[in-house]
Amino acid sequence: MDHFKSIYTTRAANYHELIAAEDVDGNLLRELERSEIRTDYQFKNIADAIQKTEFFFGPELSEVIRRNSWSRLPEWTGLWHKETEK
């Protein structure tokens, strides 16, 4: 985690350059690659999942958790990256 803090505090200009690589329609320009990784939320049980998520995601998600008997909520994180010369 300290690695990411370092990036955000010392390389903000590079970060903003990456963000600027989106066009007005939100499409990435060709120099960026996109990857997704699974970052599911794992809870002890269904009741724990509901208790810890309902305040943020609302009762609609709680109903989905109950209906699907989820103690693990699916989640994905998008990563946009490009190779740079060192």
C-alpha angles and dihedrals in degrees: 000000000000088000090061093045088053092051093049095046099042105028105040091132090058090049092052090048089057092049090051088060089082118094123225091274092055094253118142117244116241097262092069126074123205126216132174127209129190112250101169122179110240119201134181092248143331094282090052091050092052094045094051099043109033096077090059106029098032136230094300091070090044089059091050089050091052094044093050096036090232123177087160116056116204116239135166131199121208120220124194116194146158135193115252131189116254 
